[in-house]
Amino acid sequence: MTLGRRAFLGLMGAGAGSSLLLAACGKLGGDRGAKKGPVIGILQMVDAPPPNQTRDGVIAALAEAGYKDGSTVTLIRKDAAGELPNTILVMKQFLGEPVDMVVAVGTPPLQAAMKVMPASVPVIFTYTSNPWGAGAGTPPGGVGQHKPNVVGTIGTNPVGKELDLARAVNPALKTVGLIFNPGEPNSEYEAKVLRAEAAKRGITVVEQAVANSGEVLQAAQALAEKQVEAFVKIGDYATIQGFGSIAKVGLEKKIPVYSVDADDIKLPGTLATIGWTYHADGYAAGKLAVRVLKGESPAKIAFEPLTKTDLLVSKTTAKAIGVTLPESLLKEATQVVG
């Protein structure tokens, strides 16, 4: 019986324990004999543009190498609906399938994979800021510096460049507002990196903690009352889901809003974004998966850091909040909106 997302959420909402959930749903993909080629379980934390684009990049790399879903490979795609316990439940389903490989899109899925899957199952991770904190290995993740069955791409967001972007628009910038969930290990790690980068630049980070996306609007309003000069974003699931609230407050209060997620430029109120191309992140991880599928051991492959960033700016938002974008920034931009 296939575990659909609605049924999954319904069971969780009803308070079903993992044993009940697994017993009720049986094997995730049904009869193993019906599968085509290797079976790969793909788990992401939430259904949102950044992880979706990353996942699609993985699938594109697999297809390019001849691993096409339903014909030469079987892909089982799941999201954890933003709930950490769900990552373990889905990994147990993958284990019961059994899958031949796991692709973990994000830090929580990576942690769950390492906890549940045996060392005989390769785990490819992507969309991950801090594989070290997750226990995947030690920096920089070279051969011999990580778990033998785990390899992937390192995507710590370029928060230093995000601060430089904010400073380019406002050379006198002294304070930025940050909203994040400190309960997420990837978020806490990137917040630490942001604080260090801000200190180098003489910028004060004013923080507002949230537990979920429903608290983001109130947090943004609180930071606006503290008169922060800009909002910045890090890799954080609460603000991935609730970033529209930050952009809304920025627009209303005429506070520049910056993000590391390119898709946020579509939101009225987002002034600029600088970050990795998520499809490219997934594509690079997909290439690693192909190498493993073809017989290469993950233990003999180094972790792969991302290097290329895209800069997007919005003239529409700049006009709405009364900000002048430097010509040098407009020339540097990958895309100018409005």
N, C-alpha and C positions, 0 to 999 in steps of 0.2 A: 504494500500500500504506500503510495507516494505521500509524503508529508507536505501538503500545501501550506503557504504562508498563513492564510486565514485560519486553517485548522490548527496550525501550530500556535498562533496567538490565542485562539479560543481555548485550547487546552491549558496554556499557561495562565490565562486569565481565570480559569476555573480552579486554579490552584493545584493542577495535576503535578505530581512528582515525576522525576525522570523515569522511574521504573514503570509507572503507569503509561507515560507517554511512549516509551519504547515498546511496551507490550501491546499497546493499542495499535501502533502503526507498523510494527514488524520491520522488515527490511525497507530501507528508503527507496530502493529502485526495483524491488520485486525480484523476479527470476534472473539470476546472474547469467543464465544461458541466453537470455534475450539481448544482452548487451553486445555492442559492436566495439571491438578493440579494447584498449586499456580504459579503465573507469577512473575518472578524475573528479574528485569532490572539490567544488569551489565555494568557499564561505567568505562573505563580507559582513561587516557589522551592521550596516544600514543600507537601505535602498535610497541612494542619493547620488547626484551627478558625479562627484569625484571618485568614489569607489566603483560606481557603475562604469565610468570611462576606463578606469584601471582594469577592471575585469574584462571589458571588451578588448583591451589591448592584449591581454593574455590570450584570449580566444583567437584574435587575429593572427598572432604569431604561431599558434598551434596549427591553424588552418593553412597558413602559408607553407608550413613544413609538411603538409599532407595529413594532419590530424584533424579531420573534419567531424564535427559532432553528428552522431547518428549513423555514420558510415565507417569511419576508421578509428573513432574514439567515442566514448560516451561521457558527456559532461553532466554533472549534477550540480546545479547552481542554487545556492541558498543564501538568505541573509538572516541575521540574528535579531532583526527588528529593534536594534539598539539596546538589547538586554544582554548583559554579560553571561548570565546562567545559560542562555540559549546557545551560546557558542559551544559549551560542553555537550549539550544535548545533541546538537547537530553533528559534532565530531563523533559521538557515540553511534549515531546513525550511519555515518560514513564508515566507521569501523565494522559495523554489522553488515554492510553491503556485500563484500568488503571492497573498498576503493584501492586502486593501485598507486595513487598519488593524491596528495592534498595541495591545493593552492589556497593560501591564506591571504586574503585581501585586508590588511590592517593588523595592528598589534594584538588586539584581543583574540581574533581568530588564530593568530600564530601561537599565542600562549596556550589556547585550548588544544591546538593540534599537537603541540609538544607534550602536553599533559596526557592526552588520550591515545594518540597513535603510537604503535610500536616503532622501534628503530628501523625496522625493515621497510617502512613506508616512507618514501621521499616526501618532504614538505618544502614547497616553494613559496616564499613569502614576497609580498609587494605592498605598496601603500603603507610602509612601515617606517616610522620616525626613529625608533630606538630598539633595534633587535637585541642590543646588549642588555637593556633593562628587562626585556622579555625572557632572557636566559638562553638566547640562541647562540651566543659566542662572546668573544672579547674583541675589542677594536684592534685593527680595522676589519676583522673578519676574513683574513686570508686563509689559505689552505692550512689546516691544522689548528685554526683558531675558532672553530665553530663545531656544533654538533654534526656528526658525520652524515646524517640524513637530512639536514636543513641547509638551504641556501636561498638567496633572494636578492632583492634590490633595496638599497638604503635610501629612504626618502625624507630625511629630516628637512623640514621646510626651511627655506632661505630667509629666516626672520631678520637677519642682519641686513639683507638687501631690502626687505620690507621697510625697515627703519630708515635706511638711506633714501628710499623712495619718498617717505613722508617728509624727511628733512629737505629733499630736493624741492618739494612743493612749498615748504615753510622752513626756510633756513634758521629761523629763530625757535624752532620746535623744542620744547622742554619736557612736555608730559604726553604720554599716550595711555589710553585706557584699554585694558585687557580683560575679557570675559572668558572663563574656561572652567572646566570641571576638574578639580585637582584629584578626584577619585579615579580618573583615567590615567594609566601609566604613561601613555604616549603624550597626553596633554601636559602632565606635570613635567615631563622631560623637556618638551619644547618651551614651556614657560620658563624653565631654568635657563635654557639657551637664550631666550629673549631677554631675560634680566641681565645676563652677562653681556650680550651685545649692546643693550641699552646703556649699561654702565660705561662701556668703552666710548660711547658717543655723548655722554653727559645728559642722557634722557632718563626721566623718572617714569617707571611703569606703575600706574595706579590699577590695582587688581580688584576684580569682583568675581567671587566664586559662585558657581551654580551647580546644581545636581542634575539638571536635565534641561531640555530645550524650552520647556514651559516657563523657566525662570529667566530667560535671556532678556526679554523686553524690560522687565523691572530692573535688571542689572544694568542695562544700557541707560535707562533713565537715571539711575543712581550715579553712574559715572558722568553723565551730562551735567548733573547738578554739582558735581565736584569740579566742573569746568576743565575736563581734559581737552587737549588741543587736537587730538585725533583718536580714532579707534583703530586697533590692529587686531589681526586674527592669527591664531596658530592652528595646528592640526588638532581638532577637538570635536568629538561627535555631537556634543550639545550645541555648539555654535554652527556646525555644519547644517544641522536641522533648523536652527533658530536664527540664522544670520540675517534673514529678512527683517527681523525686529531691530537689529543693530543698524542696518542701513536706513530703516524708517526713522529712527531717532536721530541719526546723523543728518538726514535730510531736513527734518523738522528744526533741529537746533543748529544747523549749518556747521556741523563738525565733520571734517574729512574722514572717510572710512576706507581703510585699506585691507586687502585680503591676500591670502596665499592660494586661493582657489579661483581659477580663471572664470568659472561659471558664474561667480558672484557679480561680475561686471554687468550682468543683465539686470541686476536689482537697482531700481532708482535709489540713489543715495550712496552707492559704492563709487568712490572716486577713481580708484586704481587697484590693480592686482598684479602681483609678481610671484611666480611659483613654477613648479614643475609641470610639464605636460603629462597629465595623468595617463592618457592613452599610451604615451611613450614609456612611462614607468611600467605599465602592465605588459607592453610589448617586450621590453627587456627581460622581464620575469618569465614571459612566455618562451623566449629564446632559451633561457636556462632550463625550463621544463622540457623543451625539445631535446636538449643535450642529454638530460637524464633519461628520457623515454628511449633514446637511441643507445643507451647502455653506459653512459658516463656516470661515475659515482659523484653524488653531491659533495662528498668529502674531498674530492679533488678539484672543486670549483670555489673560487673566492666570492665573497659578497660583492655586489656591484653597486657603487654609489651613483646617484643621479648627478648630472652636471648642468644640463641645459634648462634655462628658465625662459618663460615668456612674460612680457610686460604688456598689460592692457590698461588703457586709460579712457575715461568717459568725459567728453566735453559737455555732455548734457548735464551731468551731475555737477561738474565744475561751475557751470553757469548758474545752476539752481542754488548752490551754496556760496556763490560769490568768490570763487577761487580762480586764480589765473595759473594755468598750467605752463611751465617753462617750455620754450620752443625746443630746447635740447631734449626734454623728456618726450615730447611729441614725436620727434625724429627717431628717438630710440625705441619707441613703442612697437611691439609686434602688431598691435591692433588699436585703432582709435575709434571709439564709439561716439556717435552723435556729431 
